[in-house]
Amino acid sequence: MIHKTLFIQGLTANGKPFRPSDWAERLCGVMASFRPLGDTGDPRFTYSPFVRPVMIANIKFVVVDTRLHDLDPMALDFVLNFAKDNHLPIEEACVFEPKT
């Protein structure tokens, strides 16, 4: 499987923000325990590196790394079905990591 980065956009079909306003944080909180081997983050306090909320141009998004499928295919299906069931746009895009 080719790994991709997907962006679930928090806008409804009529261009209004998806509600509740903390939808992205809730979804990412549910997915917090899905972590790569060796990840030492505490899922009670941090999001999974595979599913994380972001704000872009004052719009909430959930960024999904499809490597989640390698860990648990049903977890990726859950996130994508949430978006589909709520008619939220899913876009593939690239992510640029900052140089350190």
N, C-alpha and C positions, 0 to 999 in steps of 0.2 A: 504494500500500500504506500502510495506517495503521501507524505505528510504535508498538510496545508495549515494555514492559519485562516480561520473563519471569523467574521465579525457579525454578531447578531445585533441589529440596530433596534433601538427602543422607540420606534415610531410606528403608529398605526397606519392603516391604508389611507386615512384622510390627513396624514401628516401631524397628528397630535402625539404628544409624549405618551408612551405606554404606561399604564397604571397597574399596580401601585407604584409610586415614585421610587421605591427601593427594590424594584423587581430584580435588577441586576445583582445587587448585593445578596438578595435572598437566594437566587439561583446559584450564585457562586458559593454561598455558604453551604448549601446542600451538597455541592460537589467538592468541598474542601478536603475531604479525606482521600480523594483520588490523587495520589502523588507518586512520582517515580521512585524506584528503589534508591535508598540512601538519602532521600529528602528528610531533613530533620525538622522541618517546620511543623508547628503544632496546629492541627486543623481547627482547634477551638479559637485560634487567634489570627491565622493567616489563610489566604485562599490557595487553592491548588495552582501550581504553575500552568496547568492545562486549561483552566477555566477561570478567567479573572475579569472583574469589571473595570471599565475605563470610561472617561468622558472625552468626547471629541466634538468640538464646536457646540458645546452645551447640550449634547445628546448622549444619553447613556447607551453603551454598547457592552456586550460580553464578548471577549476575545477567547476563542476556542482553538486549542492546539489539537489537531487530529491524532497526535500520538496517544491521546487518551484512549483511542480504540485498541492500541496494543496492550494497554493495562486492563481495560474492561470494555468490550464492544457495546455492552448494554448501557454503560455510562454515557458514551458518545451519542447513542441513539436517544437517550433520555433528553439530553440537552438540545439536540436538533429537533426532536419531536415537540419540545416545549415551544420552540420558535415557530415551527409549522402550525401547531395547534392554535397559537395566538396570532398567526398571520404577521409575524415579524420578519423583515427582510434578513436574509443571510447572504453575505458577500464574502468572496475570497479576496484577500489582499496580502500584501507583503508587510512585514514588520522589520524595521531597521533597528538593530541593537546599537546603543550608543558605544562609541569607542572609549576604552578606559586606558 
